[in-house]
Amino acid sequence: MNITLENKVVLITGSSRGIGAAIAKKCAIEKAKVIINYYNNEEYALKLSKIVENLGGSNLIIRADVTNPSDVLKMKRIIIEKYGKIDVVINNAGSCSDNLCPVMPYNQWESIVHLNLDSVFIVSKIFSKVMIKQKYGKIINISSLKGVTGSRGQTNYSASKAGVIGFTKALAKELGEYNISVNAVCPGFVQTDMNKENEKKKKNAKEISVMSVENNLDDLTNFIVYISSDCFREISGRVFHLDSRIN
């Protein structure tokens, strides 16, 4: 099986750090044309751009607030002007802000749902129009197992990620006739440069997993490359759980 992303134009939202950056690197190894999207972390985006080039992938850096339709429309125009198409959109941008529900201010709820869920709607809405004209495309939404199981102190995050799952299933039904697949990936705890010092979360993940959580970032990025490739073609509306939980 020859898994490659050669000549594929792949947009990864929120990709200057963390899981998004790791996906960008893996896509670069497979020769994709990678669009690095960031909003605040220009320094990290520029560093990632150099890494992507060294790994053999071309890239384009675009600053855009993916919760702002005007910014996303501008990003779409830049991508289409340069490449003439979009093959894969990976909705990765997201964040968390933890608090118990009874004491959570509304703006703490709203900010997380806005970024984690509204951005998926906005980006998918705008880029699906391009894919419909192409009669081809893939949308991959990064959700979370916490959107399935819930998590204490994370009602905002869990609700937003559950929303991504429902959105994925509904959008897949709308876009399938245009040869566009829409799938969601639900990682458990994934160790990245942003959370590798969080011993509490790492300990909790180990306690509920039957296998190591030390190197599961590679499992995630390898899977993303696989479902972005032409080896994965006729599957849509699916939610993939990537972990080894025992409960």
Stockholm file with secondary structure:
# STOCKHOLM 1.0

chainA/1-247         MNITLENKVVLITGSSRGIGAAIAKKCAIEKAKVIINYYNNEEYALKLSKIVENLGGSNLIIRADVTNPSDVLKMKRIIIEKYGKIDVVINNAGSCSDNLCPVMPYNQWESIVHLNLDSVFIVSKIFSKVMIKQKYGKIINISSLKGVTGSRGQTNYSASKAGVIGFTKALAKELGEYNISVNAVCPGFVQTDMNKENEKKKKNAKEISVMSVENNLDDLTNFIVYISSDCFREISGRVFHLDSRIN
#=GR chainA/1-247 SS CCCCCTTCEEEETTCSSHHHHHHHHHHHHTTCEEEEEESSCHHHHHHHHHHHHHTTCEEEEEECCTTCHHHHHHHHHHHHHHHSCCCEEEECCCCCCCBCGGGCCHHHHHHHHIIIIIHHHHHHHHHHHHHHHHTCEEEEEECCTHHHHCCTTBHHHHHHHHHHHHHHHHHHHHHGGGTEEEEEEEECSCCCTTTTTCHHHHHHHHHTBSSCSSSHHHHHHHHHHHHHSTTSCSCCSCEEEESCBCC
#=GC SS_cons         CCCCCTTCEEEETTCSSHHHHHHHHHHHHTTCEEEEEESSCHHHHHHHHHHHHHTTCEEEEEECCTTCHHHHHHHHHHHHHHHSCCCEEEECCCCCCCBCGGGCCHHHHHHHHIIIIIHHHHHHHHHHHHHHHHTCEEEEEECCTHHHHCCTTBHHHHHHHHHHHHHHHHHHHHHGGGTEEEEEEEECSCCCTTTTTCHHHHHHHHHTBSSCSSSHHHHHHHHHHHHHSTTSCSCCSCEEEESCBCC
//
